[in-house]
């Protein structure tokens, strides 16, 4: 009986786990949505980077804003991405040198790093539209779009754009 239950459990568990997340896109589909202009080769590279992410860990994905880069320069953009990759770490990176996909164990870690980066690079964060008219030097463009992705089961992801991530704090 125990052997039968054990075998039945192995058969049922993956299906019930998958049905709970059946509306979730595959990780590849999520990446194709987020990086709509990326090549298949680039998507495959990002997919390999996400293959080792634990279930329910948070991933920050930043899609560069070309208007911001044109205004501030690519070296400044790279400095900001490197700050997201290394802030709070010693001799390691949370992005596998992608400068686009950043792994965090918790939401607290993710938003602590976000706040630290804003303190270091305030020009990466856009002043909210309601305050732009009154700001002496309004920052009209954020450094990029921020997406938060969570692996919910192997190769399935829940994700969405955090459209307030790059708004400046007041």
N, C-alpha and C positions, 0 to 999 in steps of 0.2 A: 504494500500500500504506500509506504513512504517513497519508494522508488517511483511509483506511478505519479504521486503528487509532485515529486521533484521534476519529473519529465514534463508534466502538465504545466507547472510553474514556468519552466523554460520556454514553453510554447506561448503561453498567455502573456507574460510580462512584456515582451517587445511590442506585441500588438496593442495592448492597452496603453503603453507608453506612447506609441506612435499616434494612436487615435486622439489622445489628448492634445497633441500638437500637430494634427493633420492640416490645420490652416497655416501653419508656419512654413515659410519658404525654406528651400535648401540654402545652405550657406553660400553656395555659388550664385543662386538667384538673388540673394540679399546683396552680395557684392556687386552683381551686375546692375542692380537698382541704384545702389549708392554711387558707384563709379560708372555712370552711364556712358562716359566717353572713353573708358579704358579698353585696351586691347584684350583679347582672350589670353594672351601670354601674361599680361599684368594681373588679370583676374586670377589666373592659375597660381601666380606667385603669392598673391594675398590669401588665396584659399589654403595654400600650404602653410602659411604663417598662422592661420586660424586653426589648423588641424590639431594643434596641441593645447588649445584652450580648454580648460575644465568646464564642465557643465555649470551654468549659472554665474561664471565669472563675467565681469564687465569688460567690454572692449570699446574704446573710443576710436572712432574713425573720423579723420579730418580730410575733407575734400578741399583742395586749395582754391582760393578766390583769386583769379587772375588779375582782377582790377586792383586788389590789395597788393599783389606781388609787383605789378607795374608801377605802383605808387611808391612802395617801400623797398623793393629789390629782393631778388632771390636769396642772397646771403642772409638777409634779415629774416626771411621766411624760414630758412633752414635753422637759424639760431633758435627761433621759437619752437619749431618741431623738435629740435634736440632738447630743449628745456622740458617739453612734455615727456620726452623719452627718458630723461635722467633725473628729473626733480625728485628728491628724497631717496635716491638710490646711490650706492657706492660702486663704482667700477662696473656697472651693468646698465642695460637699456631695457625698456619695456616694449620696444617696437621692432626688434630684430633688424635695425637699421633701415626700416621702410620709410620712416618719416611720415607715415600715414595711419598706421594701425597700432594702437597702444593698449596693452593688456593691463587690467587692474583687478585685484582680488575683490575689492569692495567698492560700493558707491562712495563711501567716505574718502577712500584713497583717491578716487577719480576726481572728486570735487575739491579736495584739498590741493591737489596738483593744479587744477584749473585756477583756483584762487591765487596760488603762488605764481603761476605763469602770468596772470593778469597784473600782479604787483610788479613783476619784472619787466613785462612788455605791455604796458597799457594801450599802446597803439594797435595791438592785435585785436582789441575788443572795441566794438562799435558802440557809440553813445546811442541810447534808445531814441527812436524817432521823436518822441514827445519832448525831448530835451535838446535836440540838435539845434533848433533855432536860437536858443539862449546860450549855447556853448561858444566860447570865444574861438576855439579851434575844433569844430565838430569832427569826430571820426565817423565818417559815413559808411565805411566798408569794414567788415570783420575779416580776419585772416583766412577764414574758410567756413565751410559748413561742418557742423558737428553731428555725427550720428552715433547712437549708442546701440551696440549689438550684444545680445546675450545668446550663447548656445543653450538651447533648451533640451535637446537630445543630440546624439551624434549626427552631425551633418544637417541639423535643423536649427534655424535661428529666429529669434524674435528681435526686431530692430525698429528704430524710428529716428527721425531727425529731432534733435534738441535745438529748436530755433531760438532759444534764449541763452544757449551756452556761451556765445561770444558777445553778449550784451555786457557793456561795462557796468560795474557795480557802483552804486552811489551811497 
